[in-house]
Amino acid sequence: MHCRWWLFFRFLSCCFTVLAATSQARADSGTVEAQVNIPYVVQFGFGSYDVGGLSTNTFRIPVSHTFPMRDGRDPLRVKLTGYIGYSYADFETRWLGSELKASQDYLFLLPHVELQIPLLKGWTLKPYIAAGAGYAFNGSMRLEGEREQPIQDGYDFLYSAGVSSLVEVSMNGFTAGFGARIGWAEQIPLGGGGGQGFATLQTGVEVRRPLGINIKGRQLDLAGSFIYYYFFPAAEFTNADQSPIQVSNQYEFGTTIGFVDSTGLWFFDNPRIGVSYRFGDGLTGFRVNFGFPF
C-alpha cells in the first residue's frame, strides 16, 4: 500500500496568540486528516488537552516586567511579556483496519506588549499586540505494517492583537475582578500553505480572599475564577473518520494562590499559580494557571 503523511504542527498565542498544525495521510483508497489548531494551543498555555484522537501537551512560561510611563497614583504603564513555549502533539487512530500514529514537536517565542490605561478607580483598559515565531520539528508517522516516515519541519509567523478590560472592587475583605477581552490571533506558515486564525471573546469573574498567612511579611490570598470563551470563526479540529470538530464555546473553572499586594519575584510580576479545568464542544483539558488573564 502506498501511503504518504503530512503533519504541520504550527504555533502562535495571545494573548491572544495563534497557531495551526495539519497532518494528512494518503493512500490509494482514501485520505485521512488530523488537525491541531495552533492558535488554540498557544492561547491554552501550560497544560494538556484532548480532542478526538488528538492530544497536546504544552509548556509555556510567561516572563514579564511592568514599568510606569509617568508619575502619579495611577500611572500609565507598559507591560512587556515574553511567552516561551514547547508543545508536543500526538495523533492515534485506526485507518483501513491498521493502526496509524503520528507526532511532532513545536517550539515558539512570542513577545507581547500591553499598554495599561487607568480610566476610573479600579478600572483599567489594556490594548495589546504580540508577534513571534514557531518551529515544528522532529515529526514522524507510522502506519501499521509500514516503515516510519519523517514529517517535514516548518517555521511559522505568529501574531495576535486586541484589547482587554479589568474592573476590580473590594468589599468586606474580598476583592472581585470582572474581566473582558476581544482579540484576533493567527498563524502564517512561512513555507507557504494555509494558516489558521480566529477571534476570541472572553468574559470572566474572579474572587480573592486573604488567607491570614504571611511569607516574609507578605500576605497570601486564595482566588477562584470562572471564564467563558467564544471563538469566531470556530476553532476547528479535524480527525480521522469523523466530521470536523468545531469549538465555539468553552468554560473554565480555576483557582490560584498569590500575594495580596502586587510584588515581584525574580523575573515574574505579581506571581500567582494554580490549576484550572476547561471544557466545552468536545474538548477538555487541564492547565497550570498563572492568574486571572485580564
Phi and psi restraints in degrees (value plus and minus 20) as a CYANA .aco file:
   2 HIS   PHI    -108.5   -68.5
   2 HIS   PSI     104.0   144.0
   3 CYS   PHI    -154.1  -114.1
   3 CYS   PSI     114.4   154.4
   4 ARG   PHI    -146.8  -106.8
   4 ARG   PSI     124.3   164.3
   5 TRP   PHI    -154.0  -114.0
   5 TRP   PSI     110.4   150.4
   6 TRP   PHI    -142.4  -102.4
   6 TRP   PSI     110.2   150.2
   7 LEU   PHI    -152.6  -112.6
   7 LEU   PSI     105.2   145.2
   8 PHE   PHI    -136.1   -96.1
   8 PHE   PSI      95.0   135.0
   9 PHE   PHI    -123.1   -83.1
   9 PHE   PSI      85.0   125.0
  10 ARG   PHI    -131.6   -91.6
  10 ARG   PSI     142.6   182.6
  11 PHE   PHI    -147.9  -107.9
  11 PHE   PSI     139.4   179.4
  12 LEU   PHI    -172.7  -132.7
  12 LEU   PSI    -157.1  -117.1
  13 SER   PHI     129.3   169.3
  13 SER   PSI     157.0   197.0
  14 CYS   PHI    -144.9  -104.9
  14 CYS   PSI     -14.8    25.2
  15 CYS   PHI     -15.6    24.4
  15 CYS   PSI     -16.0    24.0
  16 PHE   PHI    -166.6  -126.6
  16 PHE   PSI      59.5    99.5
  17 THR   PHI    -120.3   -80.3
  17 THR   PSI     148.4   188.4
  18 VAL   PHI    -173.5  -133.5
  18 VAL   PSI     120.2   160.2
  19 LEU   PHI    -180.1  -140.1
  19 LEU   PSI     148.4   188.4
  20 ALA   PHI    -181.2  -141.2
  20 ALA   PSI     120.8   160.8
  21 ALA   PHI    -151.0  -111.0
  21 ALA   PSI     116.6   156.6
  22 THR   PHI    -147.1  -107.1
  22 THR   PSI     115.1   155.1
  23 SER   PHI    -144.6  -104.6
  23 SER   PSI     122.8   162.8
  24 GLN   PHI    -159.1  -119.1
  24 GLN   PSI     119.1   159.1
  25 ALA   PHI    -147.1  -107.1
  25 ALA   PSI     110.4   150.4
  26 ARG   PHI    -139.7   -99.7
  26 ARG   PSI     124.5   164.5
  27 ALA   PHI    -159.9  -119.9
  27 ALA   PSI     152.8   192.8
  28 ASP   PHI     -78.2   -38.2
  28 ASP   PSI     -52.5   -12.5
  29 SER   PHI    -122.1   -82.1
  29 SER   PSI     -15.5    24.5
  30 GLY   PHI     148.0   188.0
  30 GLY   PSI    -194.4  -154.4
  31 THR   PHI    -154.1  -114.1
  31 THR   PSI     120.8   160.8
  32 VAL   PHI    -139.5   -99.5
  32 VAL   PSI     114.8   154.8
  33 GLU   PHI    -146.5  -106.5
  33 GLU   PSI     123.7   163.7
  34 ALA   PHI    -161.6  -121.6
  34 ALA   PSI     115.9   155.9
  35 GLN   PHI    -156.8  -116.8
  35 GLN   PSI     110.3   150.3
  36 VAL   PHI    -122.3   -82.3
  36 VAL   PSI     108.3   148.3
  37 ASN   PHI    -103.2   -63.2
  37 ASN   PSI      84.6   124.6
  38 ILE   PHI     -85.2   -45.2
  38 ILE   PSI     -63.1   -23.1
  39 PRO   PHI     -75.1   -35.1
  39 PRO   PSI     -56.2   -16.2
  40 TYR   PHI     -89.0   -49.0
  40 TYR   PSI     -59.7   -19.7
  41 VAL   PHI     -77.9   -37.9
  41 VAL   PSI     -67.0   -27.0
  42 VAL   PHI     -87.8   -47.8
  42 VAL   PSI     -61.6   -21.6
  43 GLN   PHI     -86.9   -46.9
  43 GLN   PSI     -53.0   -13.0
  44 PHE   PHI     -83.7   -43.7
  44 PHE   PSI     -61.4   -21.4
  45 GLY   PHI      70.2   110.2
  45 GLY   PSI    -168.1  -128.1
  46 PHE   PHI     -99.0   -59.0
  46 PHE   PSI      83.0   123.0
  47 GLY   PHI     146.5   186.5
  47 GLY   PSI    -184.3  -144.3
  48 SER   PHI    -160.3  -120.3
  48 SER   PSI     129.6   169.6
  49 TYR   PHI    -167.3  -127.3
  49 TYR   PSI     141.2   181.2
  50 ASP   PHI    -150.5  -110.5
  50 ASP   PSI     121.6   161.6
  51 VAL   PHI    -169.8  -129.8
  51 VAL   PSI      95.2   135.2
  52 GLY   PHI      42.1    82.1
  52 GLY   PSI    -152.5  -112.5
  53 GLY   PHI    -110.6   -70.6
  53 GLY   PSI     -12.8    27.2
  54 LEU   PHI    -120.6   -80.6
  54 LEU   PSI     119.1   159.1
  55 SER   PHI    -159.1  -119.1
  55 SER   PSI     126.0   166.0
  56 THR   PHI    -153.1  -113.1
  56 THR   PSI     126.4   166.4
  57 ASN   PHI    -147.5  -107.5
  57 ASN   PSI     102.0   142.0
  58 THR   PHI    -144.3  -104.3
  58 THR   PSI     117.9   157.9
  59 PHE   PHI    -140.0  -100.0
  59 PHE   PSI      90.7   130.7
  60 ARG   PHI    -151.7  -111.7
  60 ARG   PSI     103.0   143.0
  61 ILE   PHI    -133.4   -93.4
  61 ILE   PSI     104.2   144.2
  62 PRO   PHI    -109.6   -69.6
  62 PRO   PSI     102.0   142.0
  63 VAL   PHI    -129.2   -89.2
  63 VAL   PSI      97.6   137.6
  64 SER   PHI    -156.2  -116.2
  64 SER   PSI     140.8   180.8
  65 HIS   PHI    -171.0  -131.0
  65 HIS   PSI     115.0   155.0
  66 THR   PHI    -137.0   -97.0
  66 THR   PSI     115.4   155.4
  67 PHE   PHI    -159.9  -119.9
  67 PHE   PSI     125.4   165.4
  68 PRO   PHI     -95.4   -55.4
  68 PRO   PSI     128.1   168.1
  69 MET   PHI    -118.4   -78.4
  69 MET   PSI     -31.3     8.7
  70 ARG   PHI    -176.5  -136.5
  70 ARG   PSI     142.4   182.4
  71 ASP   PHI     -99.7   -59.7
  71 ASP   PSI     141.0   181.0
  72 GLY   PHI     118.1   158.1
  72 GLY   PSI     149.0   189.0
  73 ARG   PHI     -86.4   -46.4
  73 ARG   PSI     -63.2   -23.2
  74 ASP   PHI    -143.4  -103.4
  74 ASP   PSI      55.2    95.2
  75 PRO   PHI     -96.1   -56.1
  75 PRO   PSI     138.6   178.6
  76 LEU   PHI     -86.7   -46.7
  76 LEU   PSI     112.8   152.8
  77 ARG   PHI    -147.3  -107.3
  77 ARG   PSI     135.7   175.7
  78 VAL   PHI    -141.6  -101.6
  78 VAL   PSI     110.8   150.8
  79 LYS   PHI    -134.1   -94.1
  79 LYS   PSI     101.8   141.8
  80 LEU   PHI    -125.0   -85.0
  80 LEU   PSI     107.5   147.5
  81 THR   PHI    -152.0  -112.0
  81 THR   PSI     115.4   155.4
  82 GLY   PHI    -131.8   -91.8
  82 GLY   PSI      97.1   137.1
  83 TYR   PHI    -113.9   -73.9
  83 TYR   PSI      92.6   132.6
  84 ILE   PHI    -128.6   -88.6
  84 ILE   PSI     106.0   146.0
  85 GLY   PHI    -167.6  -127.6
  85 GLY   PSI     139.2   179.2
  86 TYR   PHI    -156.5  -116.5
  86 TYR   PSI     117.3   157.3
  87 SER   PHI    -157.0  -117.0
  87 SER   PSI     127.9   167.9
  88 TYR   PHI    -147.4  -107.4
  88 TYR   PSI     105.2   145.2
  89 ALA   PHI    -130.6   -90.6
  89 ALA   PSI     119.4   159.4
  90 ASP   PHI    -156.5  -116.5
  90 ASP   PSI     114.9   154.9
  91 PHE   PHI    -150.1  -110.1
  91 PHE   PSI     115.0   155.0
  92 GLU   PHI    -167.1  -127.1
  92 GLU   PSI     112.9   152.9
  93 THR   PHI    -179.8  -139.8
  93 THR   PSI     156.9   196.9
  94 ARG   PHI    -132.7   -92.7
  94 ARG   PSI     113.0   153.0
  95 TRP   PHI    -156.3  -116.3
  95 TRP   PSI     103.0   143.0
  96 LEU   PHI      33.8    73.8
  96 LEU   PSI      17.4    57.4
  97 GLY   PHI      62.9   102.9
  97 GLY   PSI     -21.9    18.1
  98 SER   PHI    -135.1   -95.1
  98 SER   PSI     130.8   170.8
  99 GLU   PHI     -99.6   -59.6
  99 GLU   PSI     113.3   153.3
 100 LEU   PHI    -142.4  -102.4
 100 LEU   PSI     106.6   146.6
 101 LYS   PHI    -149.5  -109.5
 101 LYS   PSI     125.7   165.7
 102 ALA   PHI    -172.3  -132.3
 102 ALA   PSI     132.2   172.2
 103 SER   PHI    -174.5  -134.5
 103 SER   PSI     140.3   180.3
 104 GLN   PHI    -182.1  -142.1
 104 GLN   PSI     130.0   170.0
 105 ASP   PHI    -121.5   -81.5
 105 ASP   PSI     136.3   176.3
 106 TYR   PHI    -166.0  -126.0
 106 TYR   PSI     109.0   149.0
 107 LEU   PHI    -132.7   -92.7
 107 LEU   PSI     122.6   162.6
 108 PHE   PHI    -168.5  -128.5
 108 PHE   PSI     134.8   174.8
 109 LEU   PHI    -156.4  -116.4
 109 LEU   PSI     105.9   145.9
 110 LEU   PHI    -154.4  -114.4
 110 LEU   PSI      74.5   114.5
 111 PRO   PHI     -87.7   -47.7
 111 PRO   PSI     121.4   161.4
 112 HIS   PHI    -156.6  -116.6
 112 HIS   PSI     109.6   149.6
 113 VAL   PHI    -139.0   -99.0
 113 VAL   PSI     108.7   148.7
 114 GLU   PHI    -148.9  -108.9
 114 GLU   PSI     110.8   150.8
 115 LEU   PHI    -120.3   -80.3
 115 LEU   PSI     101.9   141.9
 116 GLN   PHI    -121.6   -81.6
 116 GLN   PSI      91.1   131.1
 117 ILE   PHI    -130.5   -90.5
 117 ILE   PSI      90.2   130.2
 118 PRO   PHI     -92.7   -52.7
 118 PRO   PSI     106.4   146.4
 119 LEU   PHI    -121.4   -81.4
 119 LEU   PSI     -81.0   -41.0
 120 LEU   PHI    -149.1  -109.1
 120 LEU   PSI     154.9   194.9
 121 LYS   PHI     -78.4   -38.4
 121 LYS   PSI      99.6   139.6
 122 GLY   PHI      63.2   103.2
 122 GLY   PSI     -19.6    20.4
 123 TRP   PHI    -139.9   -99.9
 123 TRP   PSI     103.8   143.8
 124 THR   PHI    -148.5  -108.5
 124 THR   PSI     113.6   153.6
 125 LEU   PHI    -121.9   -81.9
 125 LEU   PSI     118.1   158.1
 126 LYS   PHI    -155.8  -115.8
 126 LYS   PSI      64.4   104.4
 127 PRO   PHI     -91.4   -51.4
 127 PRO   PSI     128.7   168.7
 128 TYR   PHI    -168.3  -128.3
 128 TYR   PSI     141.3   181.3
 129 ILE   PHI    -168.6  -128.6
 129 ILE   PSI     125.6   165.6
 130 ALA   PHI    -162.1  -122.1
 130 ALA   PSI     124.9   164.9
 131 ALA   PHI    -172.3  -132.3
 131 ALA   PSI     116.8   156.8
 132 GLY   PHI    -184.4  -144.4
 132 GLY   PSI    -176.7  -136.7
 133 ALA   PHI    -165.1  -125.1
 133 ALA   PSI     137.1   177.1
 134 GLY   PHI    -156.8  -116.8
 134 GLY   PSI     136.9   176.9
 135 TYR   PHI    -156.3  -116.3
 135 TYR   PSI      98.9   138.9
 136 ALA   PHI    -115.0   -75.0
 136 ALA   PSI     111.8   151.8
 137 PHE   PHI    -174.1  -134.1
 137 PHE   PSI     152.5   192.5
 138 ASN   PHI      37.4    77.4
 138 ASN   PSI      15.3    55.3
 139 GLY   PHI    -109.5   -69.5
 139 GLY   PSI     128.6   168.6
 140 SER   PHI    -174.7  -134.7
 140 SER   PSI     138.1   178.1
 141 MET   PHI    -160.9  -120.9
 141 MET   PSI     133.4   173.4
 142 ARG   PHI    -168.4  -128.4
 142 ARG   PSI     102.3   142.3
 143 LEU   PHI    -116.8   -76.8
 143 LEU   PSI     111.7   151.7
 144 GLU   PHI     -70.5   -30.5
 144 GLU   PSI     107.0   147.0
 145 GLY   PHI      70.1   110.1
 145 GLY   PSI     -25.5    14.5
 146 GLU   PHI    -136.3   -96.3
 146 GLU   PSI     145.5   185.5
 147 ARG   PHI     -92.9   -52.9
 147 ARG   PSI     130.9   170.9
 148 GLU   PHI     -88.4   -48.4
 148 GLU   PSI     115.8   155.8
 149 GLN   PHI    -139.5   -99.5
 149 GLN   PSI     119.7   159.7
 150 PRO   PHI     -93.3   -53.3
 150 PRO   PSI     136.1   176.1
 151 ILE   PHI    -131.4   -91.4
 151 ILE   PSI     117.8   157.8
 152 GLN   PHI     -79.7   -39.7
 152 GLN   PSI     112.2   152.2
 153 ASP   PHI     -92.1   -52.1
 153 ASP   PSI     141.3   181.3
 154 GLY   PHI    -185.5  -145.5
 154 GLY   PSI     136.3   176.3
 155 TYR   PHI    -131.4   -91.4
 155 TYR   PSI     129.8   169.8
 156 ASP   PHI    -148.7  -108.7
 156 ASP   PSI     129.5   169.5
 157 PHE   PHI    -119.8   -79.8
 157 PHE   PSI     110.3   150.3
 158 LEU   PHI    -141.0  -101.0
 158 LEU   PSI     119.1   159.1
 159 TYR   PHI    -173.4  -133.4
 159 TYR   PSI     138.3   178.3
 160 SER   PHI    -174.9  -134.9
 160 SER   PSI     137.5   177.5
 161 ALA   PHI    -178.8  -138.8
 161 ALA   PSI     132.5   172.5
 162 GLY   PHI     152.3   192.3
 162 GLY   PSI    -183.2  -143.2
 163 VAL   PHI    -166.6  -126.6
 163 VAL   PSI     120.8   160.8
 164 SER   PHI    -146.0  -106.0
 164 SER   PSI     142.5   182.5
 165 SER   PHI    -156.2  -116.2
 165 SER   PSI     118.2   158.2
 166 LEU   PHI    -154.5  -114.5
 166 LEU   PSI     105.2   145.2
 167 VAL   PHI    -137.2   -97.2
 167 VAL   PSI     106.0   146.0
 168 GLU   PHI    -139.3   -99.3
 168 GLU   PSI     114.4   154.4
 169 VAL   PHI    -151.8  -111.8
 169 VAL   PSI     112.0   152.0
 170 SER   PHI    -126.4   -86.4
 170 SER   PSI     117.3   157.3
 171 MET   PHI    -179.7  -139.7
 171 MET   PSI     105.9   145.9
 172 ASN   PHI      32.9    72.9
 172 ASN   PSI      20.6    60.6
 173 GLY   PHI      67.2   107.2
 173 GLY   PSI     -29.1    10.9
 174 PHE   PHI    -121.9   -81.9
 174 PHE   PSI     131.6   171.6
 175 THR   PHI    -143.6  -103.6
 175 THR   PSI     103.0   143.0
 176 ALA   PHI    -128.7   -88.7
 176 ALA   PSI     115.1   155.1
 177 GLY   PHI    -137.3   -97.3
 177 GLY   PSI     115.4   155.4
 178 PHE   PHI    -141.5  -101.5
 178 PHE   PSI      96.1   136.1
 179 GLY   PHI    -139.5   -99.5
 179 GLY   PSI     134.7   174.7
 180 ALA   PHI    -169.7  -129.7
 180 ALA   PSI     128.2   168.2
 181 ARG   PHI    -171.9  -131.9
 181 ARG   PSI     123.7   163.7
 182 ILE   PHI    -155.9  -115.9
 182 ILE   PSI     116.6   156.6
 183 GLY   PHI    -187.1  -147.1
 183 GLY   PSI     155.1   195.1
 184 TRP   PHI    -146.4  -106.4
 184 TRP   PSI     120.3   160.3
 185 ALA   PHI    -156.1  -116.1
 185 ALA   PSI     122.8   162.8
 186 GLU   PHI    -170.8  -130.8
 186 GLU   PSI     131.2   171.2
 187 GLN   PHI    -140.5  -100.5
 187 GLN   PSI     111.5   151.5
 188 ILE   PHI    -143.5  -103.5
 188 ILE   PSI      92.7   132.7
 189 PRO   PHI     -85.2   -45.2
 189 PRO   PSI     109.8   149.8
 190 LEU   PHI     -96.4   -56.4
 190 LEU   PSI     -40.0     0.0
 191 GLY   PHI    -110.1   -70.1
 191 GLY   PSI      -9.9    30.1
 192 GLY   PHI      76.0   116.0
 192 GLY   PSI     151.9   191.9
 193 GLY   PHI      75.8   115.8
 193 GLY   PSI     146.7   186.7
 194 GLY   PHI    -101.1   -61.1
 194 GLY   PSI     120.4   160.4
 195 GLY   PHI    -121.0   -81.0
 195 GLY   PSI    -184.7  -144.7
 196 GLN   PHI    -158.7  -118.7
 196 GLN   PSI     131.0   171.0
 197 GLY   PHI    -180.8  -140.8
 197 GLY   PSI     136.3   176.3
 198 PHE   PHI    -179.3  -139.3
 198 PHE   PSI     140.0   180.0
 199 ALA   PHI    -116.0   -76.0
 199 ALA   PSI     132.1   172.1
 200 THR   PHI    -153.0  -113.0
 200 THR   PSI     113.9   153.9
 201 LEU   PHI    -132.1   -92.1
 201 LEU   PSI     103.5   143.5
 202 GLN   PHI    -144.1  -104.1
 202 GLN   PSI     120.2   160.2
 203 THR   PHI    -157.0  -117.0
 203 THR   PSI     125.6   165.6
 204 GLY   PHI    -179.7  -139.7
 204 GLY   PSI     145.9   185.9
 205 VAL   PHI    -157.4  -117.4
 205 VAL   PSI     120.7   160.7
 206 GLU   PHI    -153.2  -113.2
 206 GLU   PSI     120.7   160.7
 207 VAL   PHI    -145.3  -105.3
 207 VAL   PSI     106.8   146.8
 208 ARG   PHI    -135.8   -95.8
 208 ARG   PSI     125.9   165.9
 209 ARG   PHI    -162.2  -122.2
 209 ARG   PSI     107.4   147.4
 210 PRO   PHI     -79.1   -39.1
 210 PRO   PSI     123.7   163.7
 211 LEU   PHI    -114.1   -74.1
 211 LEU   PSI     -31.1     8.9
 212 GLY   PHI      56.2    96.2
 212 GLY   PSI      -0.8    39.2
 213 ILE   PHI    -137.2   -97.2
 213 ILE   PSI     114.1   154.1
 214 ASN   PHI    -135.1   -95.1
 214 ASN   PSI     121.2   161.2
 215 ILE   PHI    -143.9  -103.9
 215 ILE   PSI      90.7   130.7
 216 LYS   PHI      32.4    72.4
 216 LYS   PSI      23.9    63.9
 217 GLY   PHI      61.7   101.7
 217 GLY   PSI     -18.8    21.2
 218 ARG   PHI    -126.4   -86.4
 218 ARG   PSI     105.1   145.1
 219 GLN   PHI    -102.4   -62.4
 219 GLN   PSI     116.3   156.3
 220 LEU   PHI    -111.7   -71.7
 220 LEU   PSI     131.4   171.4
 221 ASP   PHI    -154.3  -114.3
 221 ASP   PSI     143.2   183.2
 222 LEU   PHI    -138.4   -98.4
 222 LEU   PSI     118.5   158.5
 223 ALA   PHI    -148.0  -108.0
 223 ALA   PSI     126.6   166.6
 224 GLY   PHI    -144.1  -104.1
 224 GLY   PSI     124.3   164.3
 225 SER   PHI    -163.3  -123.3
 225 SER   PSI     137.9   177.9
 226 PHE   PHI    -155.8  -115.8
 226 PHE   PSI     113.6   153.6
 227 ILE   PHI    -152.4  -112.4
 227 ILE   PSI     117.1   157.1
 228 TYR   PHI    -130.5   -90.5
 228 TYR   PSI     114.2   154.2
 229 TYR   PHI    -138.5   -98.5
 229 TYR   PSI     113.4   153.4
 230 TYR   PHI    -145.1  -105.1
 230 TYR   PSI     101.1   141.1
 231 PHE   PHI    -125.3   -85.3
 231 PHE   PSI     109.9   149.9
 232 PHE   PHI    -166.5  -126.5
 232 PHE   PSI     104.2   144.2
 233 PRO   PHI     -81.9   -41.9
 233 PRO   PSI     146.1   186.1
 234 ALA   PHI     -79.9   -39.9
 234 ALA   PSI     122.8   162.8
 235 ALA   PHI     -90.8   -50.8
 235 ALA   PSI     103.0   143.0
 236 GLU   PHI    -127.7   -87.7
 236 GLU   PSI     114.2   154.2
 237 PHE   PHI    -148.9  -108.9
 237 PHE   PSI      95.0   135.0
 238 THR   PHI    -115.7   -75.7
 238 THR   PSI     137.0   177.0
 239 ASN   PHI    -169.6  -129.6
 239 ASN   PSI     136.2   176.2
 240 ALA   PHI     -80.1   -40.1
 240 ALA   PSI     116.9   156.9
 241 ASP   PHI      39.9    79.9
 241 ASP   PSI       3.2    43.2
 242 GLN   PHI    -158.8  -118.8
 242 GLN   PSI     137.2   177.2
 243 SER   PHI     -90.9   -50.9
 243 SER   PSI     134.4   174.4
 244 PRO   PHI     -75.0   -35.0
 244 PRO   PSI     118.5   158.5
 245 ILE   PHI    -110.1   -70.1
 245 ILE   PSI     100.0   140.0
 246 GLN   PHI    -127.9   -87.9
 246 GLN   PSI     100.4   140.4
 247 VAL   PHI    -123.6   -83.6
 247 VAL   PSI      91.2   131.2
 248 SER   PHI    -132.8   -92.8
 248 SER   PSI     -59.0   -19.0
 249 ASN   PHI    -142.0  -102.0
 249 ASN   PSI     106.5   146.5
 250 GLN   PHI    -157.0  -117.0
 250 GLN   PSI     135.2   175.2
 251 TYR   PHI    -153.4  -113.4
 251 TYR   PSI     122.3   162.3
 252 GLU   PHI    -158.8  -118.8
 252 GLU   PSI     109.0   149.0
 253 PHE   PHI    -131.6   -91.6
 253 PHE   PSI     114.9   154.9
 254 GLY   PHI    -168.6  -128.6
 254 GLY   PSI     146.6   186.6
 255 THR   PHI    -163.7  -123.7
 255 THR   PSI     125.0   165.0
 256 THR   PHI    -160.2  -120.2
 256 THR   PSI     142.3   182.3
 257 ILE   PHI    -146.7  -106.7
 257 ILE   PSI     123.1   163.1
 258 GLY   PHI    -187.2  -147.2
 258 GLY   PSI    -182.4  -142.4
 259 PHE   PHI    -117.7   -77.7
 259 PHE   PSI     124.7   164.7
 260 VAL   PHI     -81.7   -41.7
 260 VAL   PSI     -69.1   -29.1
 261 ASP   PHI    -116.3   -76.3
 261 ASP   PSI     121.8   161.8
 262 SER   PHI     -78.3   -38.3
 262 SER   PSI     113.8   153.8
 263 THR   PHI    -172.6  -132.6
 263 THR   PSI     136.5   176.5
 264 GLY   PHI    -120.8   -80.8
 264 GLY   PSI     127.0   167.0
 265 LEU   PHI    -158.5  -118.5
 265 LEU   PSI      91.8   131.8
 266 TRP   PHI      35.9    75.9
 266 TRP   PSI    -139.2   -99.2
 267 PHE   PHI    -125.4   -85.4
 267 PHE   PSI       3.4    43.4
 268 PHE   PHI    -129.6   -89.6
 268 PHE   PSI     114.8   154.8
 269 ASP   PHI    -108.1   -68.1
 269 ASP   PSI     104.7   144.7
 270 ASN   PHI      23.9    63.9
 270 ASN   PSI      42.5    82.5
 271 PRO   PHI     -87.1   -47.1
 271 PRO   PSI     119.4   159.4
 272 ARG   PHI    -157.1  -117.1
 272 ARG   PSI     135.0   175.0
 273 ILE   PHI    -169.3  -129.3
 273 ILE   PSI     126.0   166.0
 274 GLY   PHI    -194.8  -154.8
 274 GLY   PSI    -180.3  -140.3
 275 VAL   PHI    -154.9  -114.9
 275 VAL   PSI     137.2   177.2
 276 SER   PHI    -168.6  -128.6
 276 SER   PSI     139.1   179.1
 277 TYR   PHI    -144.3  -104.3
 277 TYR   PSI     106.0   146.0
 278 ARG   PHI    -136.1   -96.1
 278 ARG   PSI     121.9   161.9
 279 PHE   PHI    -173.1  -133.1
 279 PHE   PSI     145.0   185.0
 280 GLY   PHI     114.3   154.3
 280 GLY   PSI     118.2   158.2
 281 ASP   PHI      37.0    77.0
 281 ASP   PSI      16.1    56.1
 282 GLY   PHI      66.5   106.5
 282 GLY   PSI     -18.1    21.9
 283 LEU   PHI    -138.2   -98.2
 283 LEU   PSI     107.2   147.2
 284 THR   PHI    -148.2  -108.2
 284 THR   PSI     129.8   169.8
 285 GLY   PHI    -188.1  -148.1
 285 GLY   PSI     137.4   177.4
 286 PHE   PHI    -133.2   -93.2
 286 PHE   PSI     127.0   167.0
 287 ARG   PHI    -168.4  -128.4
 287 ARG   PSI     137.2   177.2
 288 VAL   PHI     -96.9   -56.9
 288 VAL   PSI     111.4   151.4
 289 ASN   PHI    -126.4   -86.4
 289 ASN   PSI     102.4   142.4
 290 PHE   PHI    -122.5   -82.5
 290 PHE   PSI       2.1    42.1
 291 GLY   PHI     101.3   141.3
 291 GLY   PSI     150.1   190.1
 292 PHE   PHI     -83.0   -43.0
 292 PHE   PSI     101.1   141.1
 293 PRO   PHI    -105.9   -65.9
 293 PRO   PSI      21.4    61.4
